[in-house]
Amino acid sequence: MAVTLPADVLSQYCRFSLYNSPFVAHDRGCAVDLYPGDETTAATTAPSPVAGEVVDTRTVAAPPKPYAAANDHLTLVDTGDRIARILHVDPAVEAGDTVTVGDPLGDLVRAGFFAPWVPNHIHLGFRDHGDDRYRASGSLPLELGPDVDLRPVDWDGTGTVVAAGETWALLDSPPHPAPGEAFAGVAARDDGTLEGNAVLDGGCPHYEGGGRLGAEVPAAGQSENSTTPVALAGTTVGAAGGRHVTWRDVAVRANGDPVTGLALFCGRDRAGVKLVGADADLPVGRKVRVTVEPAE
């Protein structure tokens, strides 16, 4: 049975993603990454996404990266119905402590599981009692609560860089329709018809698959096995079967220069697209046109 993510939990965070990860724990939307801050608003403390009793904390090995901490940490919280698994937080809590939603769990950790363009965040998944709570895979599917206001926004592939690092650039486009009041993201199709549309979630095309969140899945009149094309910047980039997207083999360019891909999220304050792995010169203030083409 799927675990529901309610609006009062998600609204603590600047953005969230179920699919923007290459790791098995996120397969088919079985975990969510919660970002207390983004590239322009740094955060160090992790507000708890769950309430319950801490049952264990463990230090775990992480892949060695020059920009990352040597270890990561796992915190397990008994929420009553299930066990919550929380990663990327150096815990300030211990077994026997009680936490409520929003309580500080500890400091965010920049872990070796992150690609260099990924900012600090909280990883959250759930297991049934009796399931292996330490294994990376095996978490329950997640779904957005009916009270989550998620709005798709059309994007024409253009924008201006508002923040940048060595391996990423954040655009100001598409503009958020209701900053602070709703979550928003790039629409899963760009034909100008937003009714019944969904928001794209994931790393296109650099991660194996993505997600299509916020619409009736499958859509009315579709069978469980039917697929729906999804598009970015005027190009079909994949097909959605239910809410799960399989990317096509495409190449992404910014002002004609190749980049690794596009990081797509559900944002509370920003809906702008993030270019990642950028070798192109994309300083703050640079106007950008993104093109997506079939890979050679």
Secondary structure, DSSP 8 states (H G I E B T S, - for coil): --EEE-HHHHTTSSEEESS---SGGGGGG--EEEESSBTTB---EEE-S--EEEEEEEEEE----TTS-SEEEEEEEE-SSEEEEEESEEES--TT-EE-TT-EEEEE---TTS-TT----EEEEEEETTS-SSSSS----EEE-TT--EEEE---SEEEEEEEETTEEEE--S--SSTTTSEEEEBS--SS--TT--EEEEEETTSSEEEEESS-SS-TT--TT-EEEEEETTEEEEEEETTEEEE-SEEEEETTEEESEEEE-EESS----EEES--S---TT-EEEEEEEE--
